[in-house]
């Protein structure tokens, strides 16, 4: 049982390191993580009594 927990802990650590590496190195390999940006304007109607 201890081996299984240790294996799962190693897998979690490796997957976290892989995720962080992908986040930092992804743009060099063509992955674009930025959100699409566009200006949105909507009129606001205030009901003042």
N, CA, C and O atoms as a printed pandas DataFrame, in Angstrom:
     atom_number atom_name residue_name chain_id  residue_number  x_coord  y_coord  z_coord
0              1         N          UNK        A               1    0.826   -1.196    0.000
1              2        CA          UNK        A               1    0.000    0.000    0.000
2              3         C          UNK        A               1    0.866    1.255    0.000
3              4         O          UNK        A               1    0.523    2.251   -0.637
4              5         N          UNK        A               2    1.978    1.205    0.709
5              6        CA          UNK        A               2    2.890    2.347    0.746
6              7         C          UNK        A               2    3.506    2.620   -0.614
7              8         O          UNK        A               2    3.720    3.777   -0.976
8              9         N          UNK        A               3    3.794    1.565   -1.372
9             10        CA          UNK        A               3    4.354    1.743   -2.719
10            11         C          UNK        A               3    3.358    2.445   -3.631
11            12         O          UNK        A               3    3.736    3.300   -4.433
12            13         N          UNK        A               4    2.094    2.085   -3.509
13            14        CA          UNK        A               4    1.061    2.688   -4.346
14            15         C          UNK        A               4    0.921    4.178   -4.043
15            16         O          UNK        A               4    0.796    4.986   -4.963
16            17         N          UNK        A               5    0.942    4.541   -2.790
17            18        CA          UNK        A               5    0.831    5.951   -2.406
18            19         C          UNK        A               5    2.056    6.725   -2.876
19            20         O          UNK        A               5    1.946    7.854   -3.353
20            21         N          UNK        A               6    3.220    6.106   -2.736
21            22        CA          UNK        A               6    4.454    6.755   -3.190
22            23         C          UNK        A               6    4.436    6.940   -4.707
23            24         O          UNK        A               6    4.866    7.979   -5.207
24            25         N          UNK        A               7    3.943    5.946   -5.440
25            26        CA          UNK        A               7    3.846    6.045   -6.898
26            27         C          UNK        A               7    2.882    7.155   -7.295
27            28         O          UNK        A               7    3.178    7.938   -8.197
28            29         N          UNK        A               8    1.740    7.230   -6.634
29            30        CA          UNK        A               8    0.780    8.291   -6.932
30            31         C          UNK        A               8    1.353    9.667   -6.618
31            32         O          UNK        A               8    1.111   10.624   -7.354
32            33         N          UNK        A               9    2.107    9.771   -5.536
33            34        CA          UNK        A               9    2.739   11.037   -5.191
34            35         C          UNK        A               9    3.759   11.444   -6.254
35            36         O          UNK        A               9    3.827   12.616   -6.625
36            37         N          UNK        A              10    4.545   10.499   -6.743
37            38        CA          UNK        A              10    5.495   10.791   -7.813
38            39         C          UNK        A              10    4.775   11.220   -9.085
39            40         O          UNK        A              10    5.213   12.149   -9.764
40            41         N          UNK        A              11    3.685   10.555   -9.410
41            42        CA          UNK        A              11    2.937   10.916  -10.617
42            43         C          UNK        A              11    2.327   12.312  -10.503
43            44         O          UNK        A              11    2.314   13.064  -11.477
44            45         N          UNK        A              12    1.830   12.656   -9.338
45            46        CA          UNK        A              12    1.271   13.990   -9.138
46            47         C          UNK        A              12    2.360   15.041   -9.271
47            48         O          UNK        A              12    2.145   16.077   -9.899
48            49         N          UNK        A              13    3.521   14.791   -8.692
49            50        CA          UNK        A              13    4.635   15.750   -8.790
50            51         C          UNK        A              13    5.111   15.895  -10.230
51            52         O          UNK        A              13    5.358   17.010  -10.690
52            53         N          UNK        A              14    5.242   14.786  -10.944
53            54        CA          UNK        A              14    5.688   14.845  -12.336
54            55         C          UNK        A              14    4.662   15.551  -13.220
55            56         O          UNK        A              14    5.036   16.315  -14.110
56            57         N          UNK        A              15    3.383   15.305  -12.985
57            58        CA          UNK        A              15    2.374   15.965  -13.800
58            59         C          UNK        A              15    2.332   17.467  -13.501
59            60         O          UNK        A              15    2.106   18.265  -14.411
60            61         N          UNK        A              16    2.545   17.863  -12.250
61            62        CA          UNK        A              16    2.601   19.285  -11.917
62            63         C          UNK        A              16    3.798   19.949  -12.593
63            64         O          UNK        A              16    3.672   21.040  -13.150
64            65         N          UNK        A              17    4.948   19.301  -12.547
65            66        CA          UNK        A              17    6.144   19.840  -13.202
66            67         C          UNK        A              17    5.924   19.924  -14.712
67            68         O          UNK        A              17    6.335   20.898  -15.343
68            69         N          UNK        A              18    5.285   18.920  -15.293
69            70        CA          UNK        A              18    4.992   18.939  -16.726
70            71         C          UNK        A              18    4.029   20.050  -17.098
71            72         O          UNK        A              18    4.192   20.694  -18.135
72            73         N          UNK        A              19    3.034   20.279  -16.268
73            74        CA          UNK        A              19    2.076   21.347  -16.538
74            75         C          UNK        A              19    2.739   22.716  -16.468
75            76         O          UNK        A              19    2.478   23.576  -17.309
76            77         N          UNK        A              20    3.587   22.920  -15.482
77            78        CA          UNK        A              20    4.299   24.195  -15.360
78            79         C          UNK        A              20    5.259   24.379  -16.533
79            80         O          UNK        A              20    5.368   25.475  -17.083
80            81         N          UNK        A              21    5.948   23.314  -16.912
81            82        CA          UNK        A              21    6.861   23.407  -18.059
82            83         C          UNK        A              21    6.100   23.711  -19.339
83            84         O          UNK        A              21    6.569   24.496  -20.164
84            85         N          UNK        A              22    4.938   23.103  -19.517
85            86        CA          UNK        A              22    4.137   23.374  -20.711
86            87         C          UNK        A              22    3.640   24.811  -20.722
87            88         O          UNK        A              22    3.585   25.441  -21.779
88            89         N          UNK        A              23    3.276   25.338  -19.550
89            90        CA          UNK        A              23    2.804   26.715  -19.475
90            91         C          UNK        A              23    3.906   27.701  -19.844
91            92         O          UNK        A              23    3.643   28.712  -20.495
92            93         N          UNK        A              24    5.141   27.411  -19.431
93            94        CA          UNK        A              24    6.243   28.318  -19.748
94            95         C          UNK        A              24    6.808   28.097  -21.147
95            96         O          UNK        A              24    7.192   29.059  -21.812
96            97         N          UNK        A              25    6.864   26.860  -21.599
97            98        CA          UNK        A              25    7.482   26.563  -22.890
98            99         C          UNK        A              25    6.483   26.466  -24.031
99           100         O          UNK        A              25    6.889   26.402  -25.191
100          101         N          UNK        A              26    5.199   26.453  -23.739
101          102        CA          UNK        A              26    4.163   26.317  -24.759
102          103         C          UNK        A              26    4.222   27.373  -25.852
103          104         O          UNK        A              26    4.116   27.024  -27.028
104          105         N          UNK        A              27    4.388   28.658  -25.513
105          106        CA          UNK        A              27    4.446   29.670  -26.572
106          107         C          UNK        A              27    5.617   29.479  -27.545
107          108         O          UNK        A              27    5.528   29.908  -28.695
108          109         N          UNK        A              28    6.693   28.853  -27.113
109          110        CA          UNK        A              28    7.811   28.604  -28.022
110          111         C          UNK        A              28    7.481   27.513  -29.036
111          112         O          UNK        A              28    8.105   27.435  -30.094
112          113         N          UNK        A              29    6.505   26.678  -28.714
113          114        CA          UNK        A              29    6.126   25.579  -29.604
114          115         C          UNK        A              29    4.809   25.840  -30.316
115          116         O          UNK        A              29    4.253   24.926  -30.924
116          117         N          UNK        A              30    4.298   27.060  -30.257
117          118        CA          UNK        A              30    3.117   27.432  -31.022
118          119         C          UNK        A              30    1.812   27.407  -30.249
119          120         O          UNK        A              30    0.766   27.662  -30.846
120          121         N          UNK        A              31    1.812   27.120  -28.976
121          122        CA          UNK        A              31    0.584   27.144  -28.193
122          123         C          UNK        A              31    0.345   28.568  -27.709
123          124         O          UNK        A              31    1.203   29.147  -27.042
124          125         N          UNK        A              32   -0.807   29.135  -28.037
125          126        CA          UNK        A              32   -1.120   30.505  -27.648
126          127         C          UNK        A              32   -2.153   30.466  -26.535
127          128         O          UNK        A              32   -3.272   29.997  -26.740
128          129         N          UNK        A              33   -1.784   30.954  -25.360
129          130        CA          UNK        A              33   -2.658   30.895  -24.195
130          131         C          UNK        A              33   -3.372   32.215  -23.926
131          132         O          UNK        A              33   -4.155   32.308  -22.981
132          133         N          UNK        A              34   -3.115   33.232  -24.737
133          134        CA          UNK        A              34   -3.711   34.532  -24.453
134          135         C          UNK        A              34   -5.183   34.542  -24.865
135          136         O          UNK        A              34   -5.580   33.872  -25.819
136          137         N          UNK        A              35   -5.960   35.293  -24.147
137          138        CA          UNK        A              35   -7.388   35.413  -24.441
138          139         C          UNK        A              35   -7.590   36.352  -25.619
139          140         O          UNK        A              35   -6.859   37.332  -25.762
140          141         N          UNK        A              36   -8.569   36.066  -26.463
141          142        CA          UNK        A              36   -8.845   36.991  -27.564
142          143         C          UNK        A              36   -9.341   38.325  -27.024
143          144         O          UNK        A              36  -10.194   38.374  -26.137
144          145         N          UNK        A              37   -8.797   39.398  -27.571
145          146        CA          UNK        A              37   -9.129   40.723  -27.068
146          147         C          UNK        A              37   -9.899   41.490  -28.123
147          148         O          UNK        A              37   -9.478   41.573  -29.277
148          149         N          UNK        A              38  -11.020   42.047  -27.724
149          150        CA          UNK        A              38  -11.788   42.925  -28.600
150          151         C          UNK        A              38  -12.532   43.931  -27.719
151          152         O          UNK        A              38  -12.910   43.632  -26.586
152          153         N          UNK        A              39  -12.731   45.120  -28.266
153          154        CA          UNK        A              39  -13.394   46.167  -27.507
154          155         C          UNK        A              39  -14.901   45.991  -27.614
155          156         O          UNK        A              39  -15.434   45.797  -28.707
156          157         N          UNK        A              40  -15.572   46.057  -26.498
157          158        CA          UNK        A              40  -17.026   45.926  -26.454
158          159         C          UNK        A              40  -17.586   47.182  -25.818
159          160         O          UNK        A              40  -17.194   47.551  -24.711
160          161         N          UNK        A              41  -18.507   47.843  -26.517
161          162        CA          UNK        A              41  -19.151   49.015  -25.920
162          163         C          UNK        A              41  -20.661   48.827  -26.044
163          164         O          UNK        A              41  -21.176   48.490  -27.110
164          165         N          UNK        A              42  -21.351   49.050  -24.940
165          166        CA          UNK        A              42  -22.801   48.947  -24.902
166          167         C          UNK        A              42  -23.358   50.198  -24.237
167          168         O          UNK        A              42  -22.808   50.671  -23.242
168          169         N          UNK        A              43  -24.452   50.739  -24.783
169          170        CA          UNK        A              43  -25.034   51.921  -24.141
170          171         C          UNK        A              43  -25.711   51.535  -22.827
171          172         O          UNK        A              43  -26.284   50.455  -22.684
172          173         N          UNK        A              44  -25.621   52.454  -21.885
173          174        CA          UNK        A              44  -26.224   52.229  -20.567
174          175         C          UNK        A              44  -27.331   53.246  -20.379
175          176         O          UNK        A              44  -27.106   54.448  -20.519
176          177         N          UNK        A              45  -28.526   52.769  -20.063
177          178        CA          UNK        A              45  -29.668   53.652  -19.830
178          179         C          UNK        A              45  -29.926   53.684  -18.321
179          180         O          UNK        A              45  -30.211   52.658  -17.703
180          181         N          UNK        A              46  -29.821   54.879  -17.747
181          182        CA          UNK        A              46  -30.030   55.061  -16.324
182          183         C          UNK        A              46  -31.449   55.546  -16.075
183          184         O          UNK        A              46  -31.888   56.521  -16.685
184          185         N          UNK        A              47  -32.154   54.890  -15.205
185          186        CA          UNK        A              47  -33.517   55.317  -14.854
186          187         C          UNK        A              47  -33.451   56.189  -13.599
187          188         O          UNK        A              47  -33.501   55.695  -12.473
188          189         N          UNK        A              48  -33.338   57.476  -13.824
189          190        CA          UNK        A              48  -33.242   58.424  -12.717
190          191         C          UNK        A              48  -34.601   59.080  -12.532
191          192         O          UNK        A              48  -35.159   59.636  -13.478
192          193         N          UNK        A              49  -35.135   59.018  -11.317
193          194        CA          UNK        A              49  -36.451   59.614  -11.031
194          195         C          UNK        A              49  -36.318   61.024  -10.537
195          196         O          UNK        A              49  -37.322   61.674  -10.249
